[in-house]
Amino acid sequence: MAFIKRSFLQIVPTLFILTLIVFGLVYVAGDPVVSMLPENATQEDRAVLEKALGLNEPFYVQYVNYIKDLVTGNFGQSLQYQEPALDLVMERLPATLALSLMALGVAIVISIPLGIFAALKRNTVLDFLISGVSIVGKAMPNYWIGIMLILFFAVIIPIFPVSGAESPIHFVLPAVTLGVALAAEITRLIRGSVLEVIEQDFVQTARSKGQKEIIVILRHVFLNSLIPAVTIIGLQFPQLIGGAIVVETVFSWPGVGRLLLSSIETGDMAVVQAIVFIIALITIVANLLTDAVYRILDPRIKYK
């Protein structure tokens, strides 16, 4: 509990920096008044709109007002949809989270067995094959994997749908597309971690006591090899959400990725700010949970 309390205290300055970055997105994107007014607008129209939006105030006053709105969940109104920006994001977020979790599950199911087999068959043909496939999987871009999966499993062999999220079968192609790169990275990490643990004295002691090899691998080697995998999973999960932007576009997935892309194209900065803030908040929470899982997996880890 003391660790969790300290972690939450560390989140405060992080959130402060985050709000500055998100607030500055409006100014990085250009003058919002220009994008909101028609081309024939006069200076009087510009002054009226600036006053209505509070843009005639000093920067620090605008920032304080922004923080006040942020506390109440008010990110402003979407220019494209004419709805509150946060409501739009929260409507699309469950679809993106579901896709990311499914992709994470695909990555874990693929990578853990392959990583263990590669380590147990070190320097064999199987090890070289798994390592080579992992390198290729990491190098291939998501959009290319998605297009190839659509070509083979929706065009040549029409098994899976290529758009929408109406049923579990719609998750298959986008989840595999999103999970392949992460699976490749976790596979290499598991292999290295298992190779390191399998040489430890306690593993040799377990074998000398006559325990079956499968028990030694699962109970002693695998569990003690999980911490590096937990690290990469905790850090990569928010990146899965970010990577979903491309995948959602390829598969017409109704998530925040497509919403972010369309909002950037139309200059709908209220929605862009809301999405960036929510994804950054998920990243902070994911890092906090990762540190907590460390302690559960290995009580020897102390946070001071």
N, C-alpha and C positions, 0 to 999 in steps of 0.2 A: 504493500500500500504506500509505503514511503517513496518507493521508486515511481509509482504511478503519479503521486502528488508532484514530485519533482519534474516528471515528464510534462505534466499539464502546465507547470510554471514555465517550462522551456517553450511550450507552444505559443505563449503570449507574444513574445517578440517575433516569432515566426509569422504569426497571423498579422502583426503590425506591418512587417515588410511585405507580406502578401497583399494586404489592402492597398498599400502604396503602389505596388506594381499593377494591380487590377484597375485602380483608379487612374493610373497614368495611361492605360490603354486607350482611353478616349482621346488624349492629346497626341499619342503616337499615331493613331489612325487619321489624324487631321482634324480640321475644324468641324465639329458635329453640326453646327448651325448651317454651314454651307451645304451639307448633305441633306438637311431637312427642309431647306427652303427651295422654292422653284428658281429657275435661272433669272426670271424677271423680277425678283424680289428687290425691294428698295432697302436703303440703310435703316429707315424707320422700322421696316419689318424685321430686319436683323436685330435691332436694338430691343424690340418688343420680345422676340423669341429668346434672346440672351437673358433678359430679365426674368422671363417665365421659367427658364431652366436654371437660373442662378449662376450663369456663366459670367455675369458682370461683377461677381464678387471676387475678392482676392483668393489665391490658390488655397491657403490654409482654411479659409471659411468654407470653400467648396468641399474640401476634404473632410472637415468636421461634419458638415451636413451629409456627406456621403456615408460616413461611419454611422450616423444616427439612422439613416435609412437602412443601412446594412444590418444593424441590430434587429430591426423589425422585419428583415427579409425582403426589403424593397430594393430591387436592382433597377427599377425603372420600367418603362413601357416599351415593348417591342414595336419598332416601327413597321416591321414586315407583317406581323400577325395581329397587331393592335391588342395584345394581351400582356399581362405582367410577365416580365422575362423569367422570373424564378418559377412561376407556374408552368411555363413552357418546358423549362429544363427538367423539372421534377416529373412531368408527364413522360418525358423520353428517357430519363435516367434508368428506370427499372429494366428496360429492354437492353440497354448497354451493359448494365451490371450483370444481368443474366447471361449475356453473350460472353462477357469477360470471365465469369465464373466457370462457364461451360468450357471455354478455351483453356482455362487454368487446369480444369479436370482432365482434359485431353492431354495437356502437356505432362501432367503428373503420371497418368496411366502409361504414356509412351516412354517417358524418360527414366523413371525409377527402375523398371526391369532391365532396360537396355544398359543403363549405367552400371548396374550390379553385374550383369553378364559380361560386359566389357572388362570390368575389373577382375572378375574371377577367371576370365580367359585372356589374361594379359599377354600381349605380344603374339597373339594367335591371329588367324585369318578373321575370326569373328570380331575380335577387338579392333582390328584395322578397318573392317567393314563398318562397324558401328561408329567409330570415330570419323571416318570419311563421310558417312551419311550425315552426321551431326554438323560437320563443317559446311557441307552443302546446304543443309536445312537452315543454318544460321545465315548463310549468304544470300539466299533467295528472298526477294522482296515480297511482302504480303500480297500486293495486288497481282503479281505474276502467279503466285500459288493459287489465288482465288480464281483467276482466269483459267488456269489449267484444270482446276477441279470442276469448274463449270463446263469446260469443253468435254472432259471425259465422263463426268457423272450426271450431266444434265442434257448434253447434246448427243454425244456418241452413244452413251448408255443412260437413257433418261430414268434415273433412279430417284434423285433428290430434287426438290424445288430450288430455284435460284433467287427468289425474292420473297419478302414478307416474313412474318414471325407468328403465324397463326397456330402452329402445332410444333411438337418437339422435333419432328423431322426437318423443320426449317432451320434448326440450330446446327445441323451436322456440318454442312460445307463451310459456313462462316466460322464456326468454332474450330474446326480443323485448320482452316487458313490462318486464324489468329494464334493457334496454339503451337504450330510447327516450329517457329523460331524459338519460342520459349522452351519447348521440349528439347531442342538441340542444345541449348545452353545448359539446362539442368542435367542432361545426360552426361556431358563432359564434366560437370561439377561433381555429380554423384560418383562417377568413375574415379576421379582423383581423390575424393574423400574416402571412398571404400578402400582404395589402395593404401592410403595412409593409415587407416584404422586397422586393417587386417594384419598389419605387422606389429601391432601393439602387444605387450606382454599378456594382458588380460585375455586376449583372443587365444593366444597359445595355451594359456592356462585352462581355458574352457575346453579346448580340444584335448588336452592331456587328461582331463577328467573323463573322457569318453563320450562327451556330448555329440549328438549327431551333427553333421556339417550344416544341415538346413537350420537347426536350432542356433548354432553358432553364428551363422550369417544373419538370420532374422533378428535374434535377440541381442547379440553383442555388436556385430559389425554394422548392420543397417541402422539401428536406432542411434548409434553414436556417430553416424555419418550424416544425420539429418540437418544439423545446424547450418552448414553452408547452403544446403538446399532451401532451408527456411529463409535464409538471408536473401537469396536471389528471388524467391517467390514473393516475399514481402515487398521487395524493391521493384519487382517487375509488374506486379498487379496493377498499380496505377498506370504503368506504361502500356499495359494491355488496353486500358480504357482509352488512352491517347492513340494507340495503334488502331483502335476500332474505327477511327475516322475514315481510313482508307477502306477497310473491310466493309463497313456499313454502306459506303458509296458503291462498292462493287456488287453487293448483294441486296441493295435497296432496303437496308435494315432500318427500322423506325427508331433510331436511338439518337443520342446527343451528338454523335459524330457527324451525321448528315445535317443535323440542325446547326452545328458549329460551322460547317462548310458553307451552307447557304447563308448564314448570318454574316460571315466574313465577306462573301461575294456581294451582299446587299448593303454592307456597312451598318448592320444592326448591332451596334456596340453594346447595348444593354444586355442582349442575349449572350454575346461573346464574353462579357465581364462575368455574368452569372455562371457560365460553363467553366471558365478558367478558375474561378473561385471554388466551385464545387469539386472539380478534379484535384485542385491543390489541397483542399481539405481532406479528401479521401486519401491522398498521398501521406499526409501527416498522420492520420489515424492508422493507416496501414503500417507505417514505420513504428508507431507506438505499440501496436499489436505484435509486430515482429519481435521487438525487444522483450515483450512479456512472454512470448512463446519460448524465447531463448531460456528464460529462467525455468520454465516448465520442463523443457527437454533436458536441461543440464543444471541441476540445483547448485553446482559448484560455481556458476557464473554469478558474480556479485556486482551490484550497481552502487557505486559510492561516488 
